[in-house]
Amino acid sequence: MIFPLEQLIKKKDNIYETTCAASRRAYQLSMVNDPVIEKNEGKVVSTAARQLFTDEVQYRIEQ
């Protein structure tokens, strides 16, 4: 499961924004061929989601 239910419940952010941020982060990871992907068995989207949920990576909405 990419977004664990218990983490979704605790997350106060807009889930649509979080999903969009995870998608963009996954794209970034795949484009630079980040070594962290290999540590997660090539699972780019779940790696990006984990980074967002653990606040390893943060995002903001630009106007």
Rosetta blueprint (number, residue, H / E / L):
1 M L
2 I L
3 F L
4 P L
5 L H
6 E H
7 Q H
8 L H
9 I H
10 K H
11 K L
12 K L
13 D L
14 N L
15 I H
16 Y H
17 E H
18 T H
19 T H
20 C H
21 A H
22 A H
23 S H
24 R H
25 R H
26 A H
27 Y H
28 Q H
29 L H
30 S H
31 M H
32 V H
33 N L
34 D L
35 P L
36 V H
37 I H
38 E H
39 K H
40 N L
41 E L
42 G L
43 K L
44 V H
45 V H
46 S H
47 T H
48 A H
49 A H
50 R H
51 Q H
52 L H
53 F H
54 T L
55 D L
56 E L
57 V L
58 Q L
59 Y L
60 R L
61 I L
62 E L
63 Q L
